[in-house]
Amino acid sequence: MSIMLHRRITGAIRYTSKKPERLDQERGREDFAFTHHANGAVTIRAHCEIEEPAPTVMRDILYSLDSARRPMDCHVRLSLDDAYLGSGWVRFDHDAGIAECESHGPTIGRVSQRMAIPQGLVGFGTHPIVGDGFLTRCMDVAKGPHRREITVLLPSPDHRGATPPMLARVDIHLEYVGEAERTVAAGTFACRHYRFVDEAAMGGTQHPPYDMWVTADDDAIFVCGGVGGYMQTWYELVTLDR
């Protein structure tokens, strides 16, 4: 009888508002799962629901990385106000240096894309909060607090990812701030504090600074964090099983 060799992590994140008129009210949620395969590859699944601000967004992600933490493929499906917005499949061929996307949506029809993988690509920005936390693995914390510019591909440059999936390049700064312990509904965790800083105006509008605290281990699980500026959002880990 064979035994499965993978390791699985599951959890949930609660989205709340920091706007004065909606202070600490729930505005969405995210369920996630990591599968850490025996060969070092990782698969991330996430179901995200954003209720505020309107229109509502529902996102399902299935994203895999190889043992070197390079993106392999990703499937994205989106609903806007509970109506089909679009779906897409992205594949990365690192030997050929090519990323491909096949997508469909009522407003775009059927679209095929093929583009060179940007030099220095550190990952694929899938938009779920748990994916933001895992992306911080690209930082060398042995250097101590520092900031670097990173290059990612996204299925949407929209700040909520609320457009039909199509490949877009974003260059953004990621800062390692330091270490801190954080207590949330899921427990108390030793964390690393990171900050995304959008100096290039992602999607044509500057994304406000985005602070996050991520477990200080190789799992890099998002614990808590928030975005200021016009967004005024907060995210917190409420359950975790690993």
Order of alpha helices (4+ residues) and beta strands (2+ residues): beta-beta-beta-beta-beta-beta-beta-beta-beta-alpha-beta-beta-beta-beta-beta-beta
